[in-house]
Amino acid sequence: MKKFLALLLAMMMLLSVTAMAEEATEAGLTQDVIILFTSDAHCGIDQGWGYAGVAAIRDNLAKSNHVVLVDNGDAIQGEPVGTMTSGKALVELMNVVGYDIATIGNHEFDYGMDNFLDLAKNVAQYPYISANFSYKDELVFDPYVIKEFDGVKIAFVGVTTPKTITSSTPVYFQDEEGNFVYTFKQDDTGEKLYAAVQEAVDAARAEGASYVVAMGHVGTEAECSPWMSTEIIENTTGIDFFLDGHAHETESCNEVKNKDGQTVLRAGCGTKLANVGYAKISADGKLSTGLYQWNIDIAAPALLGLSGTVADAVVAATDELKEVLGEVVATSQVELTINDPETGVRIIRSAESNLGDLCADAYRAMTGADVAIVNGGGIRVSIPAGDITMNDIYKVHPFGNALCMVEVTGQQILDGLEWGAHAFPGENGGFLQVSGMTYEIHTYLESTVTQDENTLFTGVAGEYRVKNVMIGDEPLDLEKTYTLASHNYMLKDQGDGFTMWAGSTLLLDETMLDNQVLITFIRDNLGGVVGEEYANPYGQGRIVGVEEAPAE
């Protein structure tokens, strides 16, 4: 077994870049310190390395190194095992694995604020940290924790993206009067966030930390600016490593200069435990980051007995759900996709797809509404051709949102389409898949939508880039009243920043969960078979991008 473990680690594809520490080690490390990190696991407990593989890596490295195991958020949502237990099964598994620290991702809040706070304070056996998550200006969790090895103190500072307010459910962060009482130190410039991180770093350094590791769930997506991890680094000092999540980015090492021009090593480990990231502080003071990359031929034997306790816990968590999730509820003659079939790149958040059409059609059919919308970020995975199981449906719609229908004006519909298209052709979780209507996005026009400090829609300052909206066979009438179907996240809770429908007259209020909407539509309206009408992976021509202005 020892020879196998040595061979396993030797064969792992390690990508690393090394930099000298800016300061010498004050006390002599007798062993290297290795910080293992996961991020955006999204309930992938048996995917990639799986939690058993994470534990195996940690246990082997711990034989000759100091090891800290941390998670950078979005662990408890993304698969039925999370949805059906409101995330509790995942926190319990992380306890078994032996995580030392976790920071908060936006999806930790998807089952409600009270649920997450209960998990964090009463179920988790590891601390959650965040330097910028506050309730009425008071931090909810400690901003950092310090671990000490051989007399050397290493601080871990948590950072959570302010985009959480709109990429989770805004009402979770409000009081009964609609005032935001939970915040993430956000403003238009990023200065509040930078200051919060700097305060935590300075406090940790004052407490004697020789090294500071930022555990971030912030990412580098353009729509997250000015709160991207690179921007935080560039506007702060004193951070040695920035271990990042949220963008699902696989990055072994990105060297970024901080405010004083010093190098910070930044790394990301992707999603679904495809990689386990590491940051290493060598006994001689060198710093490096890299990835343990999953390779099934190499890693599979590690899951057959290296960490029996963890492997058994994973099996137990999934076995309880297998019977109900394995039920075949329908069939599809075509692949229903969220990706471009030619490139494999995700398109559901920036273009029409056949699965987007299907999901939107389900909402309209179940309500009889004039039009229906579904946010691209709420459609999570593709469905292969063949049998459709309950598990497939739960994976498509893992959030448990509930069907609603409201009365809105044509102007409100136009504002919603404009807000959904503001990042186009870039990705945006609020990009709208539609039913009962078609629209064009004129990309030669810059978006002029306005938003507040919480990234909630406030208006359109200039010309609309969404044009030629058709409701059925008729042009959109801005003064006319229409019925609009979607779910509570979009229509009631200002999810993804959609404020234009707030206060609209509710005709149906949370009558059926999103996954049941989809199952019922396929079973009852399509006769249990998704057929050729959804064969085109790029959809039915409901959304068209226009790159050049029409000739005058």
ZAKEVO-798156 format. One line per 2 residues: number of its first residue (from 1); their letters; for each residue x, y, z of C-alpha. Coordinates in steps of 0.001 Angstrom, whole numbers, always signed. Layout:
# residues N
NUM	A	X Y Z; ...;
# end
This chain:
# residues 552
1	MK	+0 +0 +0; +2834 +2405 +847;
3	KF	+4418 +1772 -2535; +1082 +2337 -4231;
5	LA	+595 +5671 -2431; +4067 +6815 -3387;
7	LL	+3415 +5837 -7001; +46 +7563 -6936;
9	LA	+1496 +10871 -5866; +4396 +10534 -8270;
11	MM	+2002 +10029 -11169; -344 +12893 -10269;
13	ML	-208 +15737 -12759; +1072 +18569 -10605;
15	LS	+1100 +22013 -12111; +2987 +24502 -9996;
17	VT	+4688 +27837 -10107; +7062 +28814 -7333;
19	AM	+7868 +32199 -5891; +10080 +33241 -3021;
21	AE	+8276 +34461 +94; +8519 +38218 +529;
23	EA	+9603 +37721 +4117; +11786 +35060 +5682;
25	TE	+10230 +32434 +7885; +10378 +33813 +11413;
27	AG	+10326 +30424 +13094; +11776 +27426 +11396;
29	LT	+9257 +25101 +9780; +10398 +21536 +10217;
31	QD	+8057 +20359 +7452; +6377 +21911 +4451;
33	VI	+2873 +23280 +4991; +400 +22227 +2299;
35	IL	-2991 +23907 +2105; -5349 +21700 +126;
37	FT	-8414 +23471 -1215; -11651 +22564 -2930;
39	SD	-14204 +24939 -4397; -17528 +24798 -6225;
41	AH	-17946 +21105 -5429; -21680 +21587 -6004;
43	CG	-22543 +18296 -4294; -20166 +16328 -6553;
45	ID	-19435 +13974 -3676; -18516 +11052 -5916;
47	QG	-17402 +12958 -9030; -13789 +13632 -10001;
49	WG	-11712 +12936 -6921; -14867 +12755 -4824;
51	YA	-14662 +13357 -1102; -13016 +9957 -624;
53	GV	-10223 +11028 -2984; -9836 +14383 -1234;
55	AA	-9414 +12574 +2076; -6935 +10136 +502;
57	IR	-4738 +12970 -786; -4869 +14729 +2574;
59	DN	-4098 +11590 +4590; -1119 +10664 +2432;
61	LA	+394 +14150 +2430; -58 +14425 +6191;
63	KS	+2490 +11627 +6703; +5352 +14000 +5977;
65	NH	+3820 +17497 +5826; +1657 +19828 +7838;
67	VV	-1703 +19847 +5982; -4717 +22157 +6167;
69	LV	-7876 +21272 +4197; -10166 +24168 +3251;
71	DN	-13222 +24751 +1071; -13984 +27942 -829;
73	GD	-17761 +27697 -1081; -20666 +26389 -3160;
75	AI	-20376 +22952 -1610; -23966 +22252 -572;
77	QG	-25980 +22903 -3752; -25971 +21426 -7235;
79	EP	-27145 +17805 -7002; -30225 +16069 -5568;
81	VG	-28328 +15009 -2448; -28123 +18709 -1594;
83	TM	-31605 +19696 -2724; -33358 +16855 -903;
85	TS	-31521 +17487 +2391; -31272 +21302 +2181;
87	GK	-27506 +20925 +2197; -27250 +19090 +5519;
89	AL	-25934 +15860 +3981; -23045 +17796 +2443;
91	VE	-22007 +19519 +5659; -22128 +16177 +7455;
93	LM	-19905 +14653 +4759; -17451 +17544 +5054;
95	NV	-17307 +16799 +8779; -16396 +13188 +8006;
97	VG	-13752 +14249 +5481; -12241 +16498 +8140;
99	YD	-12305 +19975 +6631; -10500 +22540 +8761;
101	IA	-12024 +25790 +7420; -14640 +26908 +4878;
103	TI	-15664 +30203 +3400; -19115 +31028 +2066;
105	GN	-20209 +30760 -1556; -23302 +32396 -2977;
107	HE	-25093 +29051 -3220; -24694 +28296 +490;
109	FD	-27764 +30516 +928; -29991 +28778 -1622;
111	YG	-32071 +26977 +992; -32655 +30137 +3007;
113	MD	-30682 +32259 +5469; -31950 +30462 +8582;
115	NF	-31058 +27091 +7079; -27481 +28101 +6278;
117	LD	-26875 +29762 +9639; -28156 +26624 +11354;
119	LA	-25848 +24422 +9273; -22863 +26678 +9890;
121	KN	-23372 +27056 +13631; -24962 +23756 +14665;
123	VA	-23941 +21109 +12125; -20523 +22050 +10745;
125	QY	-17571 +20910 +12843; -15299 +23373 +11022;
127	PY	-15538 +27186 +11109; -16958 +29301 +8296;
129	IS	-15111 +32584 +7790; -15880 +35742 +5841;
131	AN	-14363 +39195 +6186; -17243 +40887 +4401;
133	FS	-20514 +39069 +5214; -22311 +41226 +7748;
135	YK	-25639 +41711 +9497; -26418 +45352 +10192;
137	DE	-22727 +46175 +9764; -21590 +43479 +12205;
139	LV	-19671 +40508 +10790; -21650 +37280 +11008;
141	FD	-18553 +35049 +11167; -14944 +35588 +12122;
143	PY	-13055 +37282 +9277; -10072 +34950 +9652;
145	VI	-8622 +32061 +11596; -4972 +31335 +12372;
147	KE	-3271 +27955 +12260; +168 +27511 +13809;
149	FD	+2874 +25036 +12795; +6330 +24865 +14361;
151	GV	+5736 +28325 +15776; +4816 +29785 +12370;
153	KI	+1360 +31366 +12214; -664 +31166 +8983;
155	AF	-3829 +33221 +8670; -6814 +32275 +6517;
157	VG	-9065 +35173 +5479; -12505 +34510 +3972;
159	VT	-13966 +36633 +1171; -17467 +36203 -298;
161	TP	-18635 +37814 -3542; -21105 +40694 -3161;
163	KT	-22822 +39215 -6228; -24296 +36745 -3747;
165	IT	-27223 +39087 -3129; -28522 +38681 -6668;
167	SS	-27037 +35299 -7584; -28764 +33753 -4593;
169	TP	-32195 +35086 -3540; -32289 +38787 -2612;
171	VY	-35160 +38490 -117; -33031 +36187 +2028;
173	FQ	-30863 +39201 +2815; -33745 +41551 +3636;
175	DE	-35907 +42188 +6678; -39709 +42062 +6607;
177	EG	-39850 +45643 +5298; -37579 +44830 +2345;
179	NF	-34480 +46548 +3760; -31155 +44844 +3145;
181	VY	-29851 +43873 +6574; -27325 +41268 +5394;
183	TF	-24657 +42767 +3140; -21236 +41964 +1698;
185	KQ	-19458 +45330 +1965; -20434 +46222 -1588;
187	DD	-20340 +49533 -3385; -19871 +50689 -6962;
189	TG	-16119 +51195 -6573; -15165 +48073 -4624;
191	EK	-13520 +50197 -1943; -15704 +48881 +886;
193	LY	-14779 +45314 +37; -11085 +46116 -354;
195	AA	-11122 +47877 +3011; -12835 +44929 +4723;
197	VQ	-10271 +42496 +3346; -7384 +44785 +4222;
199	EA	-8675 +45194 +7782; -8782 +41423 +8230;
201	VD	-5304 +40966 +6745; -3840 +43710 +8918;
203	AA	-5448 +42237 +12025; -4068 +38793 +11226;
205	RA	-590 +40202 +10640; -810 +42118 +13923;
207	EG	-1665 +38847 +15633; +1610 +37435 +14408;
209	AS	+710 +35770 +11114; +3773 +35232 +8932;
211	YV	+1642 +34226 +5954; -1871 +35171 +4833;
213	VA	-4007 +32915 +2682; -7130 +34518 +1192;
215	MG	-9922 +31973 +751; -12119 +33633 -1834;
217	HV	-15432 +32897 -3466; -15285 +35880 -5814;
219	GT	-13968 +34789 -9216; -12810 +36751 -12235;
221	EA	-15994 +36986 -14301; -16355 +40454 -15806;
223	EC	-19845 +40877 -14366; -18327 +40494 -10863;
225	SP	-16207 +43649 -11244; -15183 +45614 -9160;
227	WM	-15115 +42629 -6794; -12990 +40202 -8820;
229	ST	-10183 +38422 -6984; -7587 +40107 -9183;
231	EI	-9022 +43503 -8264; -8985 +42652 -4554;
233	IE	-5315 +41672 -4832; -4436 +44824 -6759;
235	NT	-6061 +47017 -4105; -4681 +45373 -969;
237	TG	-1378 +44360 +597; -217 +41535 +2834;
239	ID	-1841 +38567 +1055; +513 +35760 -4;
241	FF	-1977 +33367 -1639; -5429 +33959 -3080;
243	LD	-7275 +30636 -3441; -10308 +31478 -5530;
245	GH	-13711 +30022 -6388; -17029 +31077 -7947;
247	AH	-15933 +31261 -11599; -15255 +27489 -11800;
249	ET	-11833 +28457 -13097; -9034 +25906 -13363;
251	ES	-5841 +27878 -12731; -2711 +26298 -11305;
253	CN	-1032 +29645 -10695; -1689 +33223 -11735;
255	EV	+823 +35776 -10488; -887 +39069 -9642;
257	KN	+810 +42200 -8287; -675 +43708 -5160;
259	KD	-986 +47390 -4279; +2722 +47553 -3376;
261	GQ	+3830 +45712 -6497; +4524 +42459 -4682;
263	TV	+3552 +39099 -6181; +510 +37234 -4907;
265	LR	-27 +33661 -6090; -3618 +33089 -7176;
267	AG	-5114 +29657 -7993; -8487 +28041 -8748;
269	CG	-9444 +24374 -8845; -12516 +24272 -11092;
271	TK	-15714 +22482 -10105; -17149 +19097 -9100;
273	LA	-13846 +18028 -7487; -12195 +17562 -10883;
275	NV	-9099 +19007 -9230; -7879 +19487 -5705;
277	GY	-5826 +22655 -5459; -2864 +23258 -3217;
279	AK	-794 +26110 -1867; +2578 +25141 -441;
281	IS	+4808 +26913 +2036; +8109 +25085 +1946;
283	AD	+10277 +24810 +5014; +12831 +26999 +3206;
285	GK	+10277 +29789 +2695; +9341 +29180 -942;
287	LS	+5712 +29570 -1995; +3981 +27643 -4758;
289	TG	+527 +26664 -5945; -768 +23912 -8181;
291	LY	-3373 +21242 -8807; -3844 +17558 -8199;
293	QW	-5702 +16759 -11406; -8148 +13911 -11592;
295	NI	-7258 +11071 -13932; -9522 +8074 -13654;
297	DI	-6837 +5501 -14539; -4535 +6831 -11838;
299	AA	-6980 +7934 -9178; -9676 +5260 -9234;
301	PA	-7650 +2750 -7147; -7311 +5391 -4452;
303	LL	-11058 +5258 -3894; -11128 +1518 -3273;
305	GL	-9978 +1539 +308; -7668 +4423 +1196;
307	SG	-10279 +6320 +3204; -12909 +3765 +4061;
309	TV	-14778 +5973 +6518; -15265 +8728 +3966;
311	AD	-16061 +6352 +1118; -18659 +4588 +3269;
313	AV	-20256 +7907 +4220; -20501 +8952 +574;
315	VA	-22132 +5646 -361; -24575 +5940 +2532;
317	AT	-25564 +9468 +1520; -26273 +8453 -2076;
319	DE	-27882 +5062 -1399; -30723 +6662 +534;
321	LK	-31739 +8608 -2558; -31064 +6121 -5346;
323	EV	-34488 +4491 -5488; -36497 +7680 -5880;
325	LG	-33921 +9342 -8128; -33631 +6338 -10426;
327	EV	-37305 +6375 -11383; -37766 +6847 -15141;
329	VA	-40318 +9617 -15653; -40068 +10217 -19422;
331	TS	-37865 +9804 -22463; -36221 +12125 -24947;
333	QV	-35540 +11418 -28610; -32928 +14196 -28681;
335	EL	-30187 +15521 -26451; -31410 +18527 -24494;
337	TI	-28392 +20695 -23950; -27033 +23703 -22111;
339	ND	-23817 +23583 -24150; -22766 +24313 -27696;
341	PE	-22576 +20812 -29235; -19700 +21860 -31494;
343	TG	-17421 +23367 -28840; -18785 +22053 -25563;
345	VR	-18885 +25619 -24230; -21857 +26495 -22017;
347	II	-24378 +28659 -23886; -27480 +28544 -21673;
349	RS	-26455 +31877 -20079; -25768 +33673 -23348;
351	AE	-27884 +32090 -26091; -31001 +30104 -26773;
353	SN	-30848 +26329 -26395; -33372 +23538 -26830;
355	LG	-33375 +22769 -23100; -33986 +26445 -22402;
357	DL	-36946 +26358 -24782; -38305 +23217 -23105;
359	CA	-38067 +24627 -19594; -39716 +27911 -20578;
361	DA	-42455 +26059 -22480; -43166 +24048 -19337;
363	YR	-43878 +27177 -17317; -46187 +28596 -19966;
365	AM	-48073 +25327 -20450; -48603 +24776 -16726;
367	TG	-50125 +28249 -16304; -51695 +29195 -19626;
369	AD	-49681 +32444 -19464; -49133 +34647 -22493;
371	VA	-45369 +34359 -22061; -42889 +32585 -19801;
373	IV	-39253 +33085 -18856; -36548 +31019 -17164;
375	NG	-33166 +32393 -16121; -30266 +30566 -17752;
377	GG	-28532 +30211 -14396; -31473 +28141 -13179;
379	IR	-30941 +25459 -15836; -27905 +23572 -14638;
381	VS	-27184 +20453 -16725; -27985 +18808 -20053;
383	IP	-30236 +15758 -20470; -28907 +13039 -22794;
385	AG	-31189 +11367 -25324; -32930 +8308 -23893;
387	DI	-34650 +7670 -20583; -35170 +10681 -18341;
389	TM	-34970 +9910 -14643; -36038 +11916 -11638;
391	ND	-32332 +12444 -11024; -31991 +14140 -14420;
393	IY	-34844 +16506 -13610; -33459 +17388 -10181;
395	KV	-30082 +18144 -11737; -31646 +20481 -14293;
397	HP	-33604 +22357 -11611; -31854 +21811 -8249;
399	FG	-33036 +24986 -6508; -36603 +24083 -5578;
401	NA	-38055 +27317 -6949; -41841 +27464 -7239;
403	LC	-44087 +28379 -10174; -45723 +31819 -10147;
405	MV	-47706 +33901 -12642; -48092 +37680 -12565;
407	EV	-49732 +40462 -14540; -47189 +42827 -16101;
409	TG	-47087 +45517 -18757; -45284 +45250 -22040;
411	QQ	-42826 +47840 -20713; -41974 +45589 -17771;
413	IL	-41375 +42673 -20145; -39073 +44828 -22284;
415	DG	-37163 +45977 -19194; -36763 +42363 -18105;
417	LE	-35413 +41279 -21487; -33056 +44267 -21546;
419	WG	-31684 +43468 -18102; -31283 +39798 -18994;
421	AH	-29319 +40754 -22120; -27098 +43414 -20573;
423	AF	-23977 +41200 -20540; -24631 +39600 -23958;
425	PG	-22667 +38101 -25676; -20984 +37436 -22343;
427	EN	-22469 +35055 -19808; -25081 +36152 -17320;
429	GG	-27072 +33908 -14989; -30074 +36157 -15608;
431	FL	-30042 +35631 -19376; -33662 +34840 -20256;
433	QV	-34838 +31729 -22065; -38381 +32443 -23247;
435	SG	-41659 +30910 -24398; -44504 +32618 -26237;
437	MT	-42276 +35385 -27521; -39205 +36150 -29603;
439	YE	-36711 +38982 -29392; -33508 +40385 -30887;
441	IH	-30405 +41610 -29068; -28607 +44312 -31071;
443	TY	-25027 +43911 -29923; -23672 +46925 -31802;
445	LE	-25379 +48941 -29065; -23722 +49097 -25663;
447	ST	-25942 +48188 -22748; -27215 +51239 -20869;
449	VT	-28962 +49466 -18001; -28400 +51008 -14594;
451	QD	-28089 +49198 -11293; -27695 +50006 -7634;
453	EN	-24873 +48999 -5300; -26547 +45610 -4776;
455	TL	-26505 +45012 -8571; -30292 +45273 -8735;
457	FT	-31863 +46743 -11902; -32814 +50417 -11612;
459	GV	-33565 +51408 -15212; -32306 +51950 -18761;
461	AG	-30430 +55189 -19384; -30244 +55085 -23177;
463	EY	-31351 +53125 -26208; -32605 +49591 -25652;
465	RV	-30487 +46913 -27315; -33444 +44494 -27164;
467	KN	-35680 +45146 -30155; -38445 +43628 -32259;
469	VM	-40081 +41763 -29423; -42970 +39642 -30616;
471	IG	-45660 +38176 -28373; -46936 +35306 -30445;
473	DE	-47534 +36887 -33850; -48014 +40423 -32543;
475	PL	-45446 +43120 -31702; -45016 +43806 -28010;
477	DL	-47382 +46557 -26841; -45688 +48525 -24069;
479	EK	-49043 +49671 -22657; -50794 +46312 -22771;
481	TY	-51115 +43948 -19791; -49799 +40408 -20241;
483	TL	-49593 +37342 -18043; -46026 +36228 -17310;
485	AS	-45043 +32852 -15849; -41789 +31947 -14137;
487	HN	-40844 +31151 -10547; -40656 +32969 -7229;
489	YM	-36919 +33643 -7538; -37512 +35747 -10646;
491	LK	-40978 +37215 -10120; -41113 +37792 -6354;
493	DQ	-37614 +37651 -4911; -35691 +39892 -7362;
495	GD	-33350 +37030 -8220; -30509 +37935 -10604;
497	GF	-31429 +41584 -9968; -34840 +41552 -11710;
499	TM	-36697 +44299 -9836; -39101 +45336 -12592;
501	WA	-41737 +42760 -11621; -41736 +43468 -7891;
503	GS	-45212 +44239 -6612; -46974 +42898 -9721;
505	TL	-50377 +41305 -9214; -49906 +37627 -8422;
507	LL	-52308 +35323 -10232; -50538 +32117 -9156;
509	DE	-48312 +32066 -6099; -45806 +29214 -5675;
511	TM	-48122 +26451 -6829; -45604 +23799 -8014;
513	LD	-41843 +23253 -7665; -39720 +23887 -10750;
515	NQ	-38663 +20258 -11186; -42299 +19146 -10966;
517	VL	-43244 +21752 -13581; -40787 +20175 -16009;
519	IT	-41786 +16580 -15235; -45496 +17333 -15527;
521	FI	-45098 +19171 -18823; -43148 +16346 -20445;
523	RD	-45454 +13665 -19097; -48854 +15311 -19600;
525	NL	-48362 +17762 -22456; -45767 +15898 -24526;
527	GG	-47077 +12416 -23813; -43919 +11474 -21935;
529	VV	-41683 +11964 -24973; -39546 +14982 -25911;
531	GE	-39541 +14800 -29694; -38175 +16339 -32836;
533	EY	-39644 +19778 -32201; -36747 +20225 -29770;
535	AN	-34130 +18595 -32010; -32147 +21772 -32787;
537	PY	-29687 +22293 -29903; -29708 +26027 -30632;
539	GQ	-33448 +26228 -30149; -36325 +27401 -32293;
541	GR	-35141 +30893 -33228; -36681 +32709 -30282;
543	IV	-33555 +34756 -29492; -31496 +36372 -32270;
545	GV	-28283 +38355 -31943; -27898 +41248 -34381;
547	EE	-24301 +42417 -34781; -24693 +45251 -37294;
549	AP	-27008 +48233 -37348; -29632 +48056 -40100;
551	AE	-28950 +50190 -43153; -30838 +53484 -43165;
# end
